[in-house]
Amino acid sequence: MTENLRAETERVLSAVSPATRRTLEESAGRLWAWALKTSERFPPTPDVKLAMASSGAVLSGYTVVHMLGNLQVYLGRGRFDSYAHHLRTLGAPVLPRRTVLWAFRVVLLADALTHLSCAAVLTVRAQASERRAAAQPRPLPQGRRRTRWQRLKRSMRSTGTVLGLFTAFHLADLTLGTRPAASRRHEPGAAYDNLVASLRRPPVAGLYLAAMLALAAHTSQGLVQIGNDTGLSAQRGARERFELAGRLVGTGVALGNASIPVAVLLRLVR
């Protein structure tokens, strides 16, 4: 994958003028130097992996809770809107409305930023290691293939990027009601109607289904990696339990969430 990307980059650069190419290469060099220097300010790699595993565990737990809340859409408009209202008024009248909700959002945002930052640092360090290895070529067996762990790391980066972009769209759609992500019928506070109106748009429903595939892959692989990074899956039996838990949680959450756009398109929820 890296070699293909480099070849494609060379092909694109060969089509521009020498001056433009030199400018692009200098900009890329400065960006890489900044990223590498920034990554060096973070704790050692084992600590970064532990922080990423911890934040990932929190996000995995949140996806389960969020799915259970979403499934209340099958209980009807009244129940779903009541659930949304309860989230907004949690802690009242002792605390102002939305105080607990916003506190939870801030904590979740901090956790997500921690996860993203750790992923970026580990990616930069991995690429730096690959560059050092490339600078000192060693004879490799013919027909050498990437290990399962190497494929896992690459797919985690891809599915993580997809989920990050989807989360931004999801917030603009149903939380903020920002056009064009949100439906024309979006009404503040009308949780059930907003959800149905949004998922009645086939492109949006398709986007949600694709994101759930990424979520299933990322969660199932992520839980396995959590076990590896924390040392909890050092034994074979523990490793197998982490793999099973990853498949169950990833598939279960994805299927539960994916059932909603399908039900809306089939007019089972309307």
C-alpha positions as a Markdown table, in Angstrom:
| # | Residue | x | y | z |
|---|---|---|---|---|
| 1 | Met | 0.0 | 0.0 | 0.0 |
| 2 | Thr | 2.8 | 2.4 | 0.9 |
| 3 | Glu | 4.7 | 1.6 | -2.3 |
| 4 | Asn | 1.6 | 2.2 | -4.4 |
| 5 | Leu | 1.0 | 5.5 | -2.7 |
| 6 | Arg | 4.5 | 6.6 | -3.3 |
| 7 | Ala | 4.3 | 5.6 | -7.0 |
| 8 | Glu | 1.0 | 7.5 | -7.4 |
| 9 | Thr | 2.5 | 10.5 | -5.7 |
| 10 | Glu | 5.5 | 10.4 | -8.1 |
| 11 | Arg | 3.1 | 10.2 | -11.0 |
| 12 | Val | 1.1 | 13.2 | -9.9 |
| 13 | Leu | 4.3 | 15.3 | -9.2 |
| 14 | Ser | 5.7 | 14.4 | -12.6 |
| 15 | Ala | 2.8 | 16.2 | -14.2 |
| 16 | Val | 3.5 | 19.6 | -12.5 |
| 17 | Ser | 6.3 | 22.1 | -13.2 |
| 18 | Pro | 9.7 | 21.7 | -11.5 |
| 19 | Ala | 9.1 | 24.8 | -9.4 |
| 20 | Thr | 5.7 | 23.7 | -8.2 |
| 21 | Arg | 7.0 | 20.2 | -7.5 |
| 22 | Arg | 9.9 | 21.7 | -5.4 |
| 23 | Thr | 7.4 | 23.9 | -3.5 |
| 24 | Leu | 5.2 | 20.9 | -2.7 |
| 25 | Glu | 8.1 | 18.7 | -1.6 |
| 26 | Glu | 9.4 | 21.5 | 0.7 |
| 27 | Ser | 5.9 | 21.9 | 2.2 |
| 28 | Ala | 5.5 | 18.2 | 2.7 |
| 29 | Gly | 9.0 | 18.1 | 4.3 |
| 30 | Arg | 8.1 | 20.9 | 6.7 |
| 31 | Leu | 4.8 | 19.2 | 7.6 |
| 32 | Trp | 6.5 | 15.9 | 8.2 |
| 33 | Ala | 9.2 | 17.6 | 10.4 |
| 34 | Trp | 6.5 | 19.3 | 12.4 |
| 35 | Ala | 4.5 | 16.1 | 12.9 |
| 36 | Leu | 7.6 | 14.2 | 13.9 |
| 37 | Lys | 8.6 | 16.9 | 16.4 |
| 38 | Thr | 5.1 | 17.1 | 17.8 |
| 39 | Ser | 5.0 | 13.3 | 18.3 |
| 40 | Glu | 8.2 | 13.4 | 20.3 |
| 41 | Arg | 6.6 | 15.6 | 22.9 |
| 42 | Phe | 4.1 | 12.8 | 23.8 |
| 43 | Pro | 4.9 | 10.1 | 26.3 |
| 44 | Pro | 6.7 | 6.9 | 25.3 |
| 45 | Thr | 4.9 | 4.6 | 22.9 |
| 46 | Pro | 3.7 | 2.1 | 25.5 |
| 47 | Asp | 2.0 | 4.9 | 27.5 |
| 48 | Val | 0.4 | 6.3 | 24.3 |
| 49 | Lys | -0.9 | 2.8 | 23.4 |
| 50 | Leu | -2.4 | 2.5 | 26.9 |
| 51 | Ala | -4.1 | 5.9 | 26.7 |
| 52 | Met | -5.5 | 4.9 | 23.3 |
| 53 | Ala | -6.7 | 1.6 | 24.6 |
| 54 | Ser | -8.4 | 3.3 | 27.6 |
| 55 | Ser | -10.1 | 6.0 | 25.5 |
| 56 | Gly | -11.1 | 3.3 | 22.9 |
| 57 | Ala | -12.7 | 1.2 | 25.7 |
| 58 | Val | -14.8 | 4.3 | 26.7 |
| 59 | Leu | -15.9 | 4.9 | 23.1 |
| 60 | Ser | -16.8 | 1.3 | 22.7 |
| 61 | Gly | -19.0 | 1.4 | 25.8 |
| 62 | Tyr | -20.6 | 4.6 | 24.6 |
| 63 | Thr | -21.5 | 3.0 | 21.2 |
| 64 | Val | -23.4 | 0.2 | 23.1 |
| 65 | Val | -25.3 | 2.7 | 25.3 |
| 66 | His | -26.0 | 4.9 | 22.3 |
| 67 | Met | -27.4 | 2.0 | 20.3 |
| 68 | Leu | -29.7 | 0.9 | 23.2 |
| 69 | Gly | -31.1 | 4.5 | 23.2 |
| 70 | Asn | -31.5 | 4.5 | 19.5 |
| 71 | Leu | -33.5 | 1.3 | 19.5 |
| 72 | Gln | -36.2 | 3.0 | 21.5 |
| 73 | Val | -37.3 | 4.4 | 18.1 |
| 74 | Tyr | -39.2 | 1.1 | 17.7 |
| 75 | Leu | -41.3 | 1.9 | 20.7 |
| 76 | Gly | -42.9 | 4.9 | 18.9 |
| 77 | Arg | -42.6 | 8.7 | 18.7 |
| 78 | Gly | -43.8 | 9.3 | 22.2 |
| 79 | Arg | -41.3 | 7.0 | 23.9 |
| 80 | Phe | -38.4 | 8.1 | 21.8 |
| 81 | Asp | -39.1 | 11.8 | 22.3 |
| 82 | Ser | -39.5 | 11.2 | 26.0 |
| 83 | Tyr | -36.1 | 9.5 | 26.1 |
| 84 | Ala | -34.5 | 12.5 | 24.3 |
| 85 | His | -36.3 | 14.9 | 26.6 |
| 86 | His | -35.0 | 13.0 | 29.6 |
| 87 | Leu | -31.4 | 13.4 | 28.4 |
| 88 | Arg | -31.9 | 17.1 | 28.0 |
| 89 | Thr | -33.4 | 17.5 | 31.5 |
| 90 | Leu | -31.2 | 15.1 | 33.4 |
| 91 | Gly | -30.2 | 16.6 | 36.7 |
| 92 | Ala | -33.0 | 19.2 | 36.7 |
| 93 | Pro | -34.3 | 21.0 | 38.7 |
| 94 | Val | -31.1 | 20.8 | 40.9 |
| 95 | Leu | -29.0 | 21.8 | 37.8 |
| 96 | Pro | -30.0 | 23.8 | 34.8 |
| 97 | Arg | -31.4 | 22.0 | 31.8 |
| 98 | Arg | -28.8 | 20.3 | 29.6 |
| 99 | Thr | -26.0 | 20.7 | 32.2 |
| 100 | Val | -25.5 | 17.0 | 32.6 |
| 101 | Leu | -25.9 | 16.4 | 28.9 |
| 102 | Trp | -23.3 | 19.0 | 28.0 |
| 103 | Ala | -20.9 | 17.7 | 30.8 |
| 104 | Phe | -21.2 | 14.2 | 29.3 |
| 105 | Arg | -20.6 | 15.6 | 25.8 |
| 106 | Val | -17.4 | 17.5 | 26.9 |
| 107 | Val | -16.1 | 14.3 | 28.6 |
| 108 | Leu | -16.8 | 12.3 | 25.5 |
| 109 | Leu | -15.2 | 14.9 | 23.3 |
| 110 | Ala | -12.1 | 14.9 | 25.4 |
| 111 | Asp | -12.0 | 11.1 | 25.2 |
| 112 | Ala | -12.4 | 11.2 | 21.4 |
| 113 | Leu | -9.7 | 13.8 | 21.0 |
| 114 | Thr | -7.4 | 11.7 | 23.2 |
| 115 | His | -8.1 | 8.7 | 21.0 |
| 116 | Leu | -7.5 | 10.7 | 17.9 |
| 117 | Ser | -4.3 | 12.3 | 19.1 |
| 118 | Cys | -2.8 | 8.9 | 20.2 |
| 119 | Ala | -3.7 | 7.4 | 16.9 |
| 120 | Ala | -2.0 | 10.3 | 15.0 |
| 121 | Val | 1.1 | 10.0 | 17.2 |
| 122 | Leu | 1.4 | 6.2 | 16.8 |
| 123 | Thr | 0.9 | 6.6 | 13.0 |
| 124 | Val | 3.7 | 9.2 | 12.7 |
| 125 | Arg | 6.0 | 7.1 | 14.8 |
| 126 | Ala | 5.2 | 4.0 | 12.8 |
| 127 | Gln | 5.9 | 5.8 | 9.5 |
| 128 | Ala | 9.2 | 7.2 | 10.9 |
| 129 | Ser | 10.2 | 3.6 | 11.8 |
| 130 | Glu | 9.3 | 2.5 | 8.2 |
| 131 | Arg | 11.4 | 5.3 | 6.8 |
| 132 | Arg | 14.4 | 4.3 | 8.9 |
| 133 | Ala | 13.9 | 0.7 | 7.8 |
| 134 | Ala | 13.7 | 1.7 | 4.2 |
| 135 | Ala | 16.9 | 3.7 | 4.5 |
| 136 | Gln | 18.7 | 0.5 | 5.5 |
| 137 | Pro | 17.3 | -2.1 | 3.1 |
| 138 | Arg | 17.8 | -5.7 | 4.1 |
| 139 | Pro | 17.2 | -8.8 | 1.9 |
| 140 | Leu | 13.7 | -10.1 | 2.4 |
| 141 | Pro | 12.3 | -13.5 | 1.4 |
| 142 | Gln | 10.6 | -13.6 | -2.0 |
| 143 | Gly | 6.9 | -13.4 | -1.9 |
| 144 | Arg | 6.9 | -11.8 | 1.6 |
| 145 | Arg | 3.4 | -10.8 | 2.7 |
| 146 | Arg | 2.2 | -8.4 | 5.4 |
| 147 | Thr | 1.4 | -10.1 | 8.7 |
| 148 | Arg | -2.1 | -10.2 | 10.1 |
| 149 | Trp | -1.0 | -7.5 | 12.7 |
| 150 | Gln | 0.2 | -5.2 | 9.9 |
| 151 | Arg | -3.1 | -5.6 | 8.0 |
| 152 | Leu | -5.0 | -5.0 | 11.2 |
| 153 | Lys | -3.2 | -1.7 | 11.9 |
| 154 | Arg | -3.8 | -0.4 | 8.4 |
| 155 | Ser | -7.5 | -1.3 | 8.5 |
| 156 | Met | -7.9 | 0.4 | 11.9 |
| 157 | Arg | -6.6 | 3.6 | 10.4 |
| 158 | Ser | -9.0 | 3.4 | 7.5 |
| 159 | Thr | -12.1 | 2.5 | 9.5 |
| 160 | Gly | -11.2 | 5.1 | 12.1 |
| 161 | Thr | -11.0 | 7.8 | 9.5 |
| 162 | Val | -14.4 | 6.8 | 8.1 |
| 163 | Leu | -15.9 | 6.8 | 11.6 |
| 164 | Gly | -14.5 | 10.3 | 12.3 |
| 165 | Leu | -16.0 | 11.7 | 9.2 |
| 166 | Phe | -19.3 | 10.0 | 9.8 |
| 167 | Thr | -19.4 | 11.3 | 13.4 |
| 168 | Ala | -19.0 | 14.9 | 12.1 |
| 169 | Phe | -21.8 | 14.4 | 9.6 |
| 170 | His | -24.0 | 12.7 | 12.3 |
| 171 | Leu | -23.6 | 15.7 | 14.7 |
| 172 | Ala | -24.4 | 18.2 | 11.9 |
| 173 | Asp | -27.4 | 16.1 | 10.9 |
| 174 | Leu | -29.3 | 15.2 | 14.1 |
| 175 | Thr | -27.6 | 17.2 | 16.9 |
| 176 | Leu | -27.0 | 20.6 | 15.3 |
| 177 | Gly | -29.5 | 20.4 | 12.5 |
| 178 | Thr | -27.1 | 22.0 | 10.1 |
| 179 | Arg | -28.0 | 22.0 | 6.4 |
| 180 | Pro | -27.3 | 20.4 | 4.0 |
| 181 | Ala | -26.5 | 17.5 | 6.4 |
| 182 | Ala | -29.8 | 17.8 | 8.1 |
| 183 | Ser | -33.2 | 17.3 | 6.5 |
| 184 | Arg | -35.3 | 20.2 | 5.4 |
| 185 | Arg | -37.9 | 19.1 | 7.9 |
| 186 | His | -35.5 | 19.3 | 10.9 |
| 187 | Glu | -37.2 | 20.8 | 14.0 |
| 188 | Pro | -35.3 | 21.4 | 17.2 |
| 189 | Gly | -36.4 | 19.0 | 19.9 |
| 190 | Ala | -38.4 | 16.7 | 17.6 |
| 191 | Ala | -36.0 | 13.8 | 17.9 |
| 192 | Tyr | -38.2 | 11.1 | 16.4 |
| 193 | Asp | -39.4 | 13.1 | 13.4 |
| 194 | Asn | -35.8 | 14.4 | 12.7 |
| 195 | Leu | -34.4 | 10.9 | 12.7 |
| 196 | Val | -37.1 | 9.5 | 10.4 |
| 197 | Ala | -36.9 | 12.5 | 8.0 |
| 198 | Ser | -33.1 | 12.2 | 7.8 |
| 199 | Leu | -33.0 | 8.5 | 7.2 |
| 200 | Arg | -35.8 | 8.6 | 4.5 |
| 201 | Arg | -33.1 | 10.1 | 2.3 |
| 202 | Pro | -31.6 | 7.1 | 0.5 |
| 203 | Pro | -28.1 | 8.6 | 0.3 |
| 204 | Val | -28.1 | 9.3 | 4.0 |
| 205 | Ala | -29.4 | 5.9 | 4.8 |
| 206 | Gly | -26.7 | 4.4 | 2.7 |
| 207 | Leu | -24.0 | 6.5 | 4.4 |
| 208 | Tyr | -25.2 | 5.2 | 7.8 |
| 209 | Leu | -25.1 | 1.6 | 6.7 |
| 210 | Ala | -21.6 | 2.0 | 5.3 |
| 211 | Ala | -20.5 | 3.7 | 8.5 |
| 212 | Met | -21.9 | 0.7 | 10.5 |
| 213 | Leu | -19.7 | -1.6 | 8.5 |
| 214 | Ala | -16.7 | 0.5 | 9.5 |
| 215 | Leu | -17.9 | 0.5 | 13.1 |
| 216 | Ala | -18.2 | -3.3 | 13.2 |
| 217 | Ala | -14.7 | -3.7 | 11.8 |
| 218 | His | -13.1 | -1.0 | 14.0 |
| 219 | Thr | -14.8 | -2.2 | 17.2 |
| 220 | Ser | -14.1 | -5.9 | 16.7 |
| 221 | Gln | -10.5 | -5.2 | 15.9 |
| 222 | Gly | -10.1 | -2.5 | 18.5 |
| 223 | Leu | -11.1 | -4.7 | 21.4 |
| 224 | Val | -8.5 | -7.2 | 20.4 |
| 225 | Gln | -5.9 | -4.4 | 20.3 |
| 226 | Ile | -7.0 | -3.2 | 23.7 |
| 227 | Gly | -6.3 | -6.6 | 25.1 |
| 228 | Asn | -2.8 | -6.6 | 23.4 |
| 229 | Asp | -1.9 | -3.1 | 24.5 |
| 230 | Thr | -3.0 | -3.5 | 28.1 |
| 231 | Gly | -1.4 | -7.0 | 28.4 |
| 232 | Leu | -4.8 | -8.5 | 29.4 |
| 233 | Ser | -4.7 | -10.9 | 26.5 |
| 234 | Ala | -1.3 | -12.3 | 27.1 |
| 235 | Gln | -2.7 | -15.8 | 27.6 |
| 236 | Arg | -4.2 | -17.6 | 24.7 |
| 237 | Gly | -7.6 | -18.1 | 26.5 |
| 238 | Ala | -7.8 | -14.4 | 27.3 |
| 239 | Arg | -6.9 | -13.5 | 23.7 |
| 240 | Glu | -9.7 | -15.7 | 22.4 |
| 241 | Arg | -12.2 | -14.1 | 24.8 |
| 242 | Phe | -11.2 | -10.6 | 23.6 |
| 243 | Glu | -11.6 | -11.7 | 20.0 |
| 244 | Leu | -15.1 | -13.1 | 20.7 |
| 245 | Ala | -16.1 | -10.0 | 22.7 |
| 246 | Gly | -14.9 | -7.9 | 19.8 |
| 247 | Arg | -17.0 | -9.8 | 17.3 |
| 248 | Leu | -20.1 | -9.8 | 19.5 |
| 249 | Val | -19.9 | -6.1 | 20.4 |
| 250 | Gly | -18.9 | -4.9 | 16.9 |
| 251 | Thr | -21.5 | -6.9 | 15.1 |
| 252 | Gly | -24.2 | -6.4 | 17.6 |
| 253 | Val | -23.9 | -2.6 | 17.7 |
| 254 | Ala | -23.6 | -2.4 | 14.0 |
| 255 | Leu | -26.6 | -4.6 | 13.3 |
| 256 | Gly | -28.7 | -2.8 | 15.9 |
| 257 | Asn | -28.0 | 0.7 | 14.5 |
| 258 | Ala | -28.2 | -0.5 | 10.8 |
| 259 | Ser | -31.7 | -1.9 | 11.4 |
| 260 | Ile | -33.0 | 1.6 | 11.9 |
| 261 | Pro | -32.3 | 3.1 | 8.5 |
| 262 | Val | -33.5 | -0.1 | 6.9 |
| 263 | Ala | -36.8 | 0.1 | 9.0 |
| 264 | Val | -37.3 | 3.7 | 8.0 |
| 265 | Leu | -36.8 | 3.0 | 4.3 |
| 266 | Leu | -39.2 | 0.1 | 4.5 |
| 267 | Arg | -41.7 | 2.3 | 6.3 |
| 268 | Leu | -41.7 | 0.1 | 9.3 |
| 269 | Val | -40.7 | 3.2 | 11.3 |
| 270 | Arg | -42.4 | 6.4 | 10.1 |
